[in-house]
Amino acid sequence: MNWGDARSWAASWEWGDAPAWAAFGLAAIALWISIRAQKDGRRSANAAVASVEEARLSRVASEKSAVVAEETLADQRREAAERRAAEEEASRPRPAFTIERRNRSNFYLRNTGTGRATGVAISNRGAPYVMERIAGVDLAPAEAVEFSMLGSAGQPIPGTLYVTWDGQGEEVPVAVPSL
């Protein structure tokens, strides 16, 4: 290296060049800071976009969860109401009937249930037998009404009679005991 040329180059500097070099250094530092800030800004913007997307997904998930929770609660309420109604129906006093034989032609229709029966009637299905008509009888639990029944035309009495009462329009079969 030629040190003589180096001195002449350094000697060629003037004090007016120093501020230009300082400005160049500061500009380089500013450029470096700007690039870093731009990278941080992009990272922050990406994070903000991701955060907004995560917030939207979280909102959608919470709405779905709320809908499922409401449906589950509605199902639980419906099931509880159905269970209460079934329990009330099961515990409701109900009449039930049996036929007891007193002798060859006399019988008792007894309410063996837990509830009172009003308007009790035994239907006559036209079979060949003669029966004392029972209609409009009220029977409390354990009460009985006596009636007579005989076979006719050489036929025996029926093995089943059919009972109806208020609130029970459909005939309920009741077995007739044999001798």
Number of C-alpha atoms within 10 A of each C-alpha: 5 6 8 9 10 11 11 10 10 10 9 9 11 8 8 8 10 11 10 11 11 11 12 12 12 12 12 12 12 12 12 12 12 12 12 12 12 12 12 12 12 12 12 13 12 12 12 12 12 12 13 12 12 12 12 12 12 12 12 12 12 12 12 12 12 12 12 12 12 12 12 12 12 12 12 12 12 12 12 12 12 12 12 12 12 12 11 11 11 10 10 11 14 15 20 18 21 19 20 17 18 13 9 11 14 15 19 17 22 20 24 19 17 15 16 17 25 17 15 19 18 22 15 15 10 7 12 15 17 15 16 13 12 18 15 14 14 17 22 16 18 15 15 20 14 15 16 17 16 16 15 12 8 8 11 12 19 17 11 13 18 15 23 20 21 12 9 13 9 10 14 16 15 17 14 17 13 10 8
